């Protein structure tokens, strides 16, 4: 009898292990210590013109909302920031029961500074509003809506709809792709004659109704926003001009200094089916240039022509525009440079 008891005691650990193996489909997950499912969410920012995952380099903080797809209720809000996000292998642990969920993420420093996401209890409340706005415009141009004068902090959005979190052991990883919602616009104003351009005589603006984004990153109804430069300056650039009258390629070359006024403006998300407008006014509040930013930006996709119009606007977050003034101080609208592409304009009706 004692022999039998001792034998059973020795066999007990094996019996327990066998039982656990059956419960876990014959697999023990040493890193997790149990057979329960574990869920992780990774964030990827590949929607850029470099076509690489720039999440670890650009995104310093994330806030994830887990929404029960059957009820539309937010069951988890989790925020993380710091060095862990720049490690290159960051993933967020998500502790929820098995089910079907929609994941919504608002990321980057902008979503807690220049923008704000409310304390939503359901999916429809997960809107992000540009809060860095004021009803007072820096220049009295008789414009409606609010003014945005600051350098907006970077804002990213991501979503994954109706993801099934299975009731099976192991680690299940879900990927949320991010889209950058903030854009830098640089406007350079030069004079065709080469005369100096005094930046203080001009007001640069971008107008759009894009200050409220829904949970799916579509634009919701909002007031007109006028974006003003957060930095505006005058400067000179040296232009190397060859002497084409000389047959000697080593002949002296003239260096011509070109004066320009430069404005840096940060704006919210640009949409292919909307009309974000660049407008420039002189010191008499007269409109000297009015240009549809999106229309012209889409003309210069170049090697990115395979992208849809909206994808291109989402992948590109930096736009440069060079305009020229004629002798009357107005836009010489036969040509324009967008992102270094020279456009010769055939029809300027309505510009």
MARGUGU-242528 format. One record per residue (C-alpha): residue in one letter; x negated, y, z negated. Coordinates in steps of 0.05 Angstrom, whole numbers, padded with zeros to 5 digits, always signed. Example, Ala and Ser with C-alpha at 12.3 -4.5 7.8 and 13.67 -1.06 7.14 Angstrom:
BEGIN
a-00246-00090-00156 s-00273-00021-00143 
***
This chain:
BEGIN
x+00000+00000+00000 x-00056+00049-00019 x-00090+00032+00047 x-00026+00049+00085 x-00018+00115+00048 x-00090+00135+00062 x-00080+00118+00135 x-00018+00161+00139 x-00054+00219+00106 x-00109+00214+00158 x-00059+00211+00214 x-00018+00270+00189 x-00059+00325+00224 x-00055+00288+00289 x+00020+00279+00282 x+00028+00354+00268 x-00016+00373+00327 x+00022+00326+00373 x+00087+00357+00351 x+00060+00427+00365 x+00035+00404+00432 x+00103+00379+00452 x+00135+00445+00429 x+00085+00484+00470 x+00089+00441+00532 x+00023+00407+00512 x-00015+00474+00512 x-00041+00510+00450 x-00059+00584+00460 x-00117+00594+00413 x-00119+00670+00425 x-00047+00677+00404 x-00042+00627+00348 x+00029+00606+00363 x+00074+00583+00419 x+00116+00647+00425 x+00114+00687+00490 x+00070+00748+00490 x+00082+00807+00536 x+00032+00858+00561 x+00039+00917+00608 x-00018+00942+00652 x-00016+01010+00685 x-00045+01021+00754 x-00057+01087+00791 x-00074+01067+00862 x-00027+01117+00896 x-00083+01164+00915 x-00120+01177+00980 x-00181+01139+00955 x-00139+01076+00950 x-00172+01054+00886 x-00145+01045+00816 x-00162+01111+00782 x-00122+01097+00718 x-00182+01091+00671 x-00214+01154+00700 x-00153+01200+00701 x-00099+01178+00651 x-00114+01192+00578 x-00047+01174+00548 x+00016+01134+00563 x+00086+01130+00536 x+00126+01068+00555 x+00201+01060+00548 x+00231+00990+00550 x+00304+00991+00571 x+00352+00932+00565 x+00376+00924+00637 x+00443+00895+00614 x+00461+00953+00568 x+00418+01010+00593 x+00395+01023+00522 x+00323+01041+00503 x+00300+00986+00455 x+00227+01006+00450 x+00185+01069+00458 x+00110+01061+00451 x+00055+01113+00458 x-00019+01100+00463 x-00079+01144+00478 x-00154+01149+00468 x-00216+01112+00491 x-00180+01045+00499 x-00146+01071+00562 x-00213+01085+00596 x-00241+01015+00583 x-00220+00988+00651 x-00182+00929+00622 x-00130+00966+00581 x-00062+00933+00572 x-00005+00952+00524 x+00024+00898+00479 x+00100+00899+00482 x+00137+00864+00426 x+00208+00851+00450 x+00252+00789+00453 x+00257+00752+00520 x+00305+00786+00568 x+00310+00829+00630 x+00283+00900+00622 x+00269+00963+00662 x+00203+00995+00644 x+00195+01071+00651 x+00129+01106+00637 x+00112+01180+00631 x+00037+01188+00627 x-00020+01237+00625 x-00031+01298+00580 x+00023+01336+00618 x+00082+01295+00591 x+00072+01323+00521 x+00046+01393+00539 x+00070+01425+00604 x+00128+01376+00608 x+00174+01343+00558 x+00213+01278+00554 x+00272+01278+00506 x+00286+01227+00451 x+00329+01186+00497 x+00373+01128+00474 x+00390+01103+00544 x+00360+01101+00613 x+00396+01163+00639 x+00365+01204+00584 x+00293+01190+00606 x+00286+01254+00645 x+00223+01295+00645 x+00229+01371+00645 x+00177+01423+00661 x+00178+01465+00597 x+00120+01511+00615 x+00167+01562+00647 x+00191+01632+00629 x+00249+01675+00654 x+00202+01734+00659 x+00163+01740+00724 x+00094+01771+00723 x+00110+01814+00784 x+00178+01845+00797 x+00195+01816+00865 x+00270+01809+00852 x+00264+01732+00850 x+00315+01686+00818 x+00301+01631+00769 x+00241+01622+00723 x+00167+01633+00731 x+00110+01583+00721 x+00043+01616+00711 x-00001+01564+00676 x-00046+01508+00699 x+00000+01449+00690 x-00030+01389+00657 x-00031+01324+00696 x+00034+01284+00697 x+00044+01213+00720 x+00107+01171+00727 x+00117+01096+00733 x+00174+01047+00734 x+00188+00972+00741 x+00261+00955+00748 x+00294+00891+00722 x+00232+00854+00701 x+00246+00785+00672 x+00210+00773+00606 x+00212+00696+00603 x+00224+00654+00541 x+00162+00611+00552 x+00096+00608+00516 x+00035+00644+00540 x+00017+00715+00559 x+00060+00748+00611 x+00032+00810+00645 x+00075+00863+00679 x+00046+00918+00723 x+00072+00989+00727 x+00048+01030+00786 x+00039+01104+00772 x+00053+01165+00816 x+00020+01232+00802 x+00072+01288+00798 x+00027+01349+00793 x-00009+01380+00853 x-00063+01433+00862 x-00051+01484+00917 x-00108+01530+00938 x-00091+01589+00983 x-00147+01628+01017 x-00130+01694+01050 x-00179+01725+01100 x-00177+01784+01148 x-00187+01770+01222 x-00232+01832+01227 x-00276+01808+01171 x-00257+01867+01127 x-00257+01855+01052 x-00193+01827+01022 x-00174+01855+00954 x-00140+01799+00916 x-00106+01849+00869 x-00064+01875+00927 x-00030+01809+00938 x+00017+01763+00899 x+00014+01689+00917 x+00073+01643+00901 x+00101+01573+00914 x+00177+01565+00905 x+00214+01500+00894 x+00268+01468+00851 x+00226+01411+00823 x+00223+01422+00749 x+00268+01364+00727 x+00252+01292+00744 x+00300+01234+00731 x+00279+01166+00702 x+00265+01140+00772 x+00223+01201+00790 x+00276+01231+00836 x+00287+01305+00829 x+00349+01325+00789 x+00386+01392+00796 x+00346+01449+00768 x+00337+01524+00775 x+00290+01555+00826 x+00219+01557+00801 x+00167+01606+00826 x+00096+01582+00814 x+00044+01636+00807 x-00032+01628+00807 x-00065+01608+00742 x-00128+01635+00773 x-00136+01688+00827 x-00201+01719+00851 x-00238+01751+00909 x-00302+01724+00937 x-00351+01720+00995 x-00376+01661+01035 x-00436+01661+01081 x-00421+01636+01151 x-00480+01613+01194 x-00468+01640+01264 x-00515+01616+01320 x-00539+01664+01374 x-00507+01633+01436 x-00541+01684+01482 x-00609+01655+01468 x-00632+01590+01503 x-00678+01576+01445 x-00642+01533+01394 x-00693+01555+01342 x-00677+01628+01351 x-00655+01668+01289 x-00584+01655+01266 x-00540+01709+01237 x-00510+01700+01168 x-00442+01734+01164 x-00409+01745+01096 x-00334+01733+01100 x-00289+01763+01046 x-00229+01724+01020 x-00177+01726+00966 x-00166+01658+00933 x-00107+01634+00891 x-00103+01569+00852 x-00033+01544+00836 x-00009+01480+00803 x+00060+01456+00823 x+00106+01397+00807 x+00125+01339+00852 x+00132+01353+00926 x+00186+01318+00966 x+00189+01305+01040 x+00262+01323+01045 x+00256+01390+01010 x+00226+01458+01027 x+00171+01480+00981 x+00152+01549+01007 x+00086+01587+01002 x+00101+01662+01001 x+00052+01720+00996 x+00071+01791+00980 x+00031+01855+00985 x+00026+01909+00932 x+00089+01942+00960 x+00128+01877+00945 x+00133+01865+01020 x+00132+01793+01045 x+00071+01784+01089 x+00072+01708+01096 x+00124+01653+01088 x+00102+01582+01102 x+00136+01514+01090 x+00082+01478+01051 x+00109+01408+01060 x+00120+01414+01135 x+00049+01436+01148 x+00018+01387+01099 x+00052+01329+01135 x+00021+01351+01202 x-00049+01335+01177 x-00043+01263+01152 x-00102+01245+01196 x-00129+01175+01178 x-00071+01167+01129 x-00019+01166+01185 x+00004+01096+01164 x+00035+01126+01101 x+00107+01149+01102 x+00118+01223+01093 x+00138+01215+01020 x+00081+01167+01005 x+00031+01216+01035 x+00057+01272+00990 x+00053+01225+00930 x-00017+01200+00947 x-00045+01270+00961 x-00050+01316+00901 x-00094+01372+00928 x-00076+01420+00985 x-00119+01476+01014 x-00091+01529+01060 x-00128+01584+01097 x-00088+01643+01125 x-00112+01703+01165 x-00086+01774+01162 x-00078+01816+01224 x-00091+01891+01231 x-00023+01905+01200 x-00039+01866+01137 x+00009+01809+01155 x-00003+01736+01169 x-00032+01725+01238 x+00014+01667+01249 x-00017+01636+01311 x-00063+01593+01269 x-00071+01563+01201 x-00120+01515+01166 x-00090+01461+01121 x-00139+01415+01085 x-00193+01435+01135 x-00148+01419+01195 x-00140+01476+01245 x-00069+01482+01269 x-00051+01525+01329 x+00022+01544+01321 x+00064+01542+01384 x+00131+01564+01354 x+00136+01609+01294 x+00210+01621+01295 x+00237+01626+01225 x+00169+01630+01192 
***
